[in-house]
Amino acid sequence: MPKATPLPAYPGLSVLSCETVWDGRFPLQRVHFRHRRFDGAESRERVWELWRRGRAAALLPYDPNADVVVLIEQFRLPALAAGVDPVMVEVPAGLCDPGEEIETTLARETGEELGLPLLRAKPIGEYVLSPGGCDERAAIFVGEVRAPTPGPDGLAGHAGLESEAEDIRIRVWPAAEAIEAALAGRFTNAITAIALLWFAAKRSELRAEWKAG
C-alpha cells in the first residue's frame, strides 16, 4: 500500500494532526484526534500510534478428497515477545501488493509457502487483527488443493522464499484433528484459529460441494 495514506473521513471524527514517526517498510504514525462519543459529546483529545500495514490475504488449504488440511510452521519473533511458542502453526498468508486482487495474493502465497496450485477458493470473512494499533485487514479464504503425501509425523516438506529468508515447514493434518486442536485453543495464531473454527462449522457442507464439483 502507499505509505502513510490519509485516514478516511468519518462522521464526528476530527484529525488534529497526523505525523509519520517511522517510515520503514511499514509506516508508524502518531495521530492526535477527537471523535463523537456515544453520548453525543466530543471526546477529549486522544493520541494513538497507528501501524500502517494495509490489506492481507490468507488461505486455509483443504483437500476434500483426502479430508485433510495443509498447514505451515515458521518462527515468529513477535510471538516470542508475547510469551508464546514462536514456532507458530499458520495458514499461507501475505500482504497484498498495491492494487493487487485478493485472488492473486492467495495464489502467490499458496505457491510460495506450500508449492501447491490453488484450484478454487471460497471466502470466510475479513478481519482487523489488532484494532488497538494496526490497520491490517485480513481477508481469509478456504481453498481447494491436492495435499502432498506426508510422512508418519505429518511432515510433507519445506518451502519459503530464500530472498526473504523464509524457513517454512509443511505439515498435513487430518481435518478432524486440526478442528479438535482449534477448539481446544492450541493455535495461538489468530488467523489459523478463525479459519479452522469456521471450517469446523462448514466442513461437511464444503466437502460435499467440492467433491461433487
N, C-alpha and C positions, 0 to 999 in steps of 0.2 A: 504494500500500500504506500501511497505518497507519505512522506514523513510529516508528522505534526499537522495533519489535516484539521481544519476548523471543526469545532463541535457543532452538531446540528442545532437549529433553533428548537426551543421547547417552550410551551406556554408557562409564564411565570418565572422562567429562568433568566437571570441577568449575570453574564460573564463579565466580571470586573477586570480581570487580567488573565492571560494565559502565556506562561513562559516555558520555553523548552530548556530544561536544566541539564539534559543529557541527550546527545544527538548521535548515538551509536547505531548499531543495527536496528534497534527499536527505540524510538524516542521516548523520553520520560518528560512529562510536562507537570508544571505546578500551576493549578488553576484556582483562582480566587473567584467566588461566585455567591450569589444569593438565589433562593428559589421560593416559590409559594408553598407554604406549609399546608397541611391538611385542614387546619382551622381557618385558612384563607389569609392569614397574616404572612408578611415577608419574613423569611428566616434571617438570622444574623449572618454576617459574612463568614463563609466557610472556606477552608483551604484543603484541597486534595491533591495528592500526587497521582498522576494518571499515566500508566504504561501503555503505549500505543503499539499493539501487535496486529490488529486487524482480523480478517476472516481466516478461518481454518476449516479443513475438511478431514473427516475420519471415517474409517470403514471397518465394520465387523465382517471378516471374510467367513462365509459359510458354504460348505459343500453339502447340499441336500441329499445327494446320493449316499455318501458315507455317513451323514448326520454328524459332522464334526465342524469345529471352528478352528481357524488358524490364527494363533496369537503370537506376538513377538515379545521379547525381553531385551531391555537395554538399561545401562547405567544412567541414572539421573541425579546430578549433583544437588539440585534444589530439594529433591525428596530426602536426601541425607540431611540437609539443613533443617527439614521439617521434622526430623526424628523418626522417619520410617525407612524400611529397606530400600536402598537406592536402586536395586535391580527390580524394575517395575514390569509387571505384565501389562501389555498395551495392545491396542489395535493399530494398524498402519494409519498414520495421520501426518498432516503437514499444513503449512501456511499457504494460502492461495497467492500466486503471483499477481501483480496489478492487472486488473481486467480479466483475470482468468476465470473460466467457468468451473463450478464446483466439480463437475464430472471429470474434467481434465485433471484437476488436482487429485481426485480419488484414483484415477487410472495410473497416474505418475507414481504416487506414493505406494500403491499396491505392487507395482513393478519394481520399484527401488528397494522396498523393505521386505517383500516376500519373494520377488522373482516370479510372480504369477500374473497371468492376464485376468482382467476383471470382465466377467461375462455379462452381468447386469447388476443394477443397484436399485434399492428402494429406500426412500428417506425415513429416518426415525424421528428427527427433530433438530432444532437449532438451540444452542445453549450458550449463555455467557458464563464462563467458568470461574471467574474471580471478579464479581461486580464491585467489590470494595476497592479495586485498584487497577484493573486492567480491562481494556476494551475488546479482548479477544472473544470472538463469537464462533463457535464450532458447529458446523453442520455435520451431523452424524448419520451415516447410512449403514445398511446391511447390504452386502454384495455377494453374488454367487461366484465361487471359484472352484477349481478342481484341486483338492488338497494333495500335497505331496505325501509320499509314503513315509511314515515316521519310524524311528527305532523303537525299542521296547519302552524307553522312558518318554516317548512322545516327541523327542527332538527330530527335526526334519531339515536341519542345515543352518547356514548363517548367511547374512546379507548385509546391505548397507553401502552407502557411497564412501569410497576411500577419500574423495575430495572433501568430505565433511567429517572425516574421522569417525564415521558411524560403525558401531560394533553391535550387530543385531543377531539375536538367537531366535530361531523359528521353532515353535512347538505346536503340535496338533493335539487338540483337546476333544474328546467325545463331548457332544453338545450337552448332555445331561450333567457331566462333571463340571463343565465351565459354568453352567447355570447354578449348580449347587454351591460352587465356590463364591459366585457373586452374591447369592442370597445369604451366605454366611459372612459376608463382609470381608472376604480375603483379598479383594482387589482394591488397593488404595488409589489407583489411577481413576479419576472421576469419569473420564470418557469410557473406559473399559467397563466400569460398573453400570453406567447409564445404558450402554449398548446391550449388555448381557441381561439386565433387568427387563428391558423392552423385549428382548429375544425370548426370555422366559415366558412371557405372555403370548407371544406371536409365533413360537417355533412350529407348532403343529400346522397352523394355517399356512405359514410360509413354506414349509417343506412340501405340503400337498400341492400348493400352487406352482412351485418351481420344478418339482418332479414331473408334474403333469405337462409343464411347458417344455 
